[in-house]
């Protein structure tokens, strides 16, 4: 099972540059085995072209390395914090994709202008507050995860309806029931950020999508009444 977990994490990581979401070694993906409480994550600073499934590092939810010869991603505590807070998710992805990161650096949520966005998020892509100087100087990566969880808890946001968030001054994190779905969410976030950026250039005063159209498109793909795609 853990060999399969490593394979899933590996395939998610190498998919990121294929989708144009990665520059250099920025970003990472992780996949969790909930029954064992262990997740597999990319090793720190390793070129994506050099990755192999066996390179994935196994870490438990207490933050201890279970298996691996390489150091895990420096963002491992962030992934761990999200896995602990959102028990339904099976994978986490972090990228520095250009348009989504531009919104994050500006400290601006991605506004929802159209149905492409509504297919994945039940509203704007949220953004966190800035980390404090104390948080930055302390357990920085853990605090990065904590500020994301805070945004969802205080905002009463359902992480199943909003499979991602922008960390203020940083970049996007996404998740899903599987790590493959987390990759899909990362692709979607970059796509809708790009569309929002272009829409604002065309119409700077553009208003958000009508609530009825948002609800119809989101509910086509999510929830008990979803009818998009094929029956399993």
ChimeraX attribute file (.defattr): number of C-alpha atoms within 10 A of each C-alpha:
attribute: neighborCount
match mode: 1-to-1
recipient: residues
	/A:1	8
	/A:2	15
	/A:3	11
	/A:4	12
	/A:5	21
	/A:6	25
	/A:7	19
	/A:8	23
	/A:9	29
	/A:10	25
	/A:11	17
	/A:12	27
	/A:13	27
	/A:14	20
	/A:15	18
	/A:16	24
	/A:17	19
	/A:18	9
	/A:19	14
	/A:20	12
	/A:21	21
	/A:22	21
	/A:23	14
	/A:24	10
	/A:25	15
	/A:26	17
	/A:27	25
	/A:28	29
	/A:29	33
	/A:30	33
	/A:31	32
	/A:32	30
	/A:33	16
	/A:34	14
	/A:35	6
	/A:36	11
	/A:37	13
	/A:38	22
	/A:39	29
	/A:40	33
	/A:41	32
	/A:42	32
	/A:43	24
	/A:44	19
	/A:45	16
	/A:46	17
	/A:47	12
	/A:48	21
	/A:49	9
	/A:50	8
	/A:51	16
	/A:52	14
	/A:53	18
	/A:54	13
	/A:55	22
	/A:56	30
	/A:57	25
	/A:58	25
	/A:59	22
	/A:60	17
	/A:61	18
	/A:62	12
	/A:63	14
	/A:64	10
	/A:65	18
	/A:66	12
	/A:67	15
	/A:68	15
	/A:69	12
	/A:70	15
	/A:71	17
	/A:72	22
	/A:73	21
	/A:74	15
	/A:75	21
	/A:76	25
	/A:77	23
	/A:78	22
	/A:79	29
	/A:80	23
	/A:81	22
	/A:82	22
	/A:83	24
	/A:84	14
	/A:85	17
	/A:86	14
	/A:87	10
	/A:88	15
	/A:89	23
	/A:90	21
	/A:91	29
	/A:92	33
	/A:93	29
	/A:94	27
	/A:95	26
	/A:96	22
	/A:97	25
	/A:98	17
	/A:99	22
	/A:100	32
	/A:101	23
	/A:102	20
	/A:103	26
	/A:104	24
	/A:105	17
	/A:106	12
	/A:107	20
	/A:108	20
	/A:109	19
	/A:110	25
	/A:111	21
	/A:112	23
	/A:113	21
	/A:114	18
	/A:115	18
	/A:116	16
	/A:117	26
	/A:118	23
	/A:119	19
	/A:120	24
	/A:121	26
	/A:122	22
	/A:123	21
	/A:124	17
	/A:125	24
	/A:126	26
	/A:127	26
	/A:128	22
	/A:129	16
	/A:130	15
	/A:131	17
	/A:132	10
	/A:133	9
	/A:134	10
	/A:135	16
	/A:136	14
	/A:137	10
	/A:138	11
	/A:139	11
	/A:140	17
	/A:141	18
	/A:142	19
	/A:143	20
	/A:144	25
	/A:145	22
	/A:146	18
	/A:147	21
	/A:148	24
	/A:149	21
	/A:150	16
	/A:151	17
	/A:152	18
	/A:153	13
	/A:154	8
	/A:155	10
	/A:156	9
	/A:157	15
	/A:158	12
	/A:159	20
	/A:160	18
	/A:161	14
	/A:162	20
	/A:163	26
	/A:164	27
	/A:165	27
	/A:166	28
	/A:167	27
	/A:168	24
	/A:169	19
	/A:170	20
	/A:171	23
	/A:172	29
	/A:173	29
	/A:174	27
	/A:175	33
	/A:176	24
	/A:177	17
	/A:178	20
	/A:179	26
	/A:180	24
	/A:181	20
	/A:182	27
	/A:183	28
	/A:184	21
	/A:185	23
	/A:186	29
	/A:187	19
	/A:188	21
	/A:189	28
	/A:190	22
	/A:191	17
	/A:192	25
	/A:193	24
	/A:194	17
	/A:195	19
	/A:196	22
	/A:197	18
	/A:198	12
	/A:199	15
	/A:200	14
	/A:201	11
	/A:202	10
	/A:203	9
	/A:204	10
	/A:205	9
	/A:206	13
	/A:207	11
	/A:208	13
	/A:209	18
	/A:210	12
	/A:211	10
	/A:212	8
	/A:213	13
	/A:214	22
	/A:215	16
	/A:216	14
	/A:217	21
	/A:218	21
	/A:219	19
	/A:220	16
	/A:221	16
	/A:222	17
	/A:223	11
	/A:224	8
	/A:225	9
	/A:226	13
	/A:227	12
	/A:228	11
	/A:229	8
	/A:230	5
	/A:231	5
	/A:232	3
